[in-house]
Amino acid sequence: MGISLRQFEQMKDRVAGKAAREFVPSTPADNRLASSFSAKIVLGVDPSLRGTGYGVIQAGRPHAVVLAQGTIFCPRDWPRSHCLAQIVRTLRQVLEQYRPEVCAVEGLFFAQNLKTAIIMGEARGAAMSVIAEAGLDIHEIATRKVKQAVVGYGAAQKIAVAKMVQRMLNLAELPAPDAADALAVALTHAQEYSRYRFQSPKKI
């Protein structure tokens, strides 16, 4: 059961050691507003030049609901510029259709190969540019933290992440690896950075 905005303010006052305010029962308007927060639509993105994963979920109880998921595949014989344009086009369509309110993107990893790092950075930049163009806040979540939140183990394998995502979202089929990673990022954001959290998530 959710709490109203007034009750949330009272809780913050108690944590800060302030005198309690006069209790005011929640109103239907408060409850509708609380419900709107719990139903936030989150876009998760796992950027990659040849296979960018994306997932859109609607946070809520008893569990989040998947609105869309997929992988932006780009053939090996495509020039990098064509792949970047495909990432932009697809994500723009997803943004227009599902109107997410916030985006969570998987954090950077440290590639030993400089060329790989540059290519990954290009895909990440293409994805972030179209998302920022749509006016969304973008939050970065480290890969290890995503695995810890979803699987309970920061070094979990991709298959373990996909199976847990399937279970948490009540999916009939196992999601593809990149889409599963994107859904895991969105789930982590919905769980870790709810409206009741006092510390703001990292924005980029």
C-alpha positions, 0 to 999 in steps of 0.5 A, spaced: 500 500 500 502 506 498 503 513 502 500 520 500 505 526 499 503 529 506 505 522 509 511 522 505 513 529 508 511 527 515 516 521 514 522 526 512 521 530 518 521 525 523 528 522 519 530 530 520 528 530 527 523 535 526 517 536 530 511 532 527 506 536 523 499 535 524 496 528 521 492 530 515 488 523 512 490 522 504 485 524 499 483 521 493 487 526 489 493 524 493 492 517 492 492 518 484 498 522 484 502 516 488 499 511 483 502 515 478 509 515 481 508 508 482 506 507 474 512 510 472 514 508 465 522 507 464 526 506 458 532 501 459 538 501 454 544 497 453 548 500 447 552 496 442 554 498 435 551 491 432 546 489 437 543 495 442 538 492 447 532 496 449 526 495 454 520 499 456 517 497 462 511 500 466 513 500 474 508 498 479 505 492 483 505 487 484 510 487 479 513 491 473 509 490 466 513 490 459 511 495 454 516 493 449 523 490 448 528 488 443 535 488 440 537 493 434 541 488 430 546 491 425 549 486 420 557 486 420 557 488 413 554 495 415 558 501 415 559 504 422 555 510 420 549 506 418 549 502 424 549 509 428 543 512 424 539 505 425 540 506 433 537 513 432 531 511 428 529 505 432 530 509 439 526 515 436 520 510 434 520 507 441 520 514 444 514 516 440 510 510 441 511 509 449 513 516 451 517 513 457 518 518 463 526 517 464 531 513 461 536 508 465 543 506 461 548 501 463 554 504 465 561 504 461 566 498 462 573 498 461 575 495 454 582 493 453 582 494 446 582 502 444 578 501 438 573 497 441 572 502 446 571 508 441 566 504 437 562 502 444 562 510 445 559 511 438 553 507 439 552 510 446 553 517 444 548 515 438 543 512 443 544 518 449 543 523 443 536 521 441 534 520 448 536 527 451 533 530 444 526 527 447 527 531 454 528 525 458 533 524 464 538 519 463 541 515 469 547 511 469 547 504 472 554 500 473 553 493 470 555 490 476 550 494 480 544 491 475 547 484 476 547 485 483 540 488 484 537 483 479 540 476 480 543 478 487 551 477 484 555 482 481 558 477 476 552 473 474 552 471 467 548 473 461 543 467 461 542 468 469 540 475 468 535 473 462 532 468 466 531 472 472 528 478 468 524 473 465 521 471 472 521 478 475 517 480 469 512 474 468 515 473 461 512 467 457 519 466 453 526 468 455 528 475 452 534 475 448 541 477 451 541 484 449 534 486 451 534 482 457 540 486 459 536 493 457 530 490 461 534 489 467 537 496 467 530 499 467 528 494 473 534 496 477 532 503 476 525 502 478 527 498 484 533 502 486 530 509 485 523 510 487 520 516 489 521 514 496 529 514 495 532 520 499 539 520 494 538 522 487 541 517 482 547 519 477 545 523 471 549 523 465 
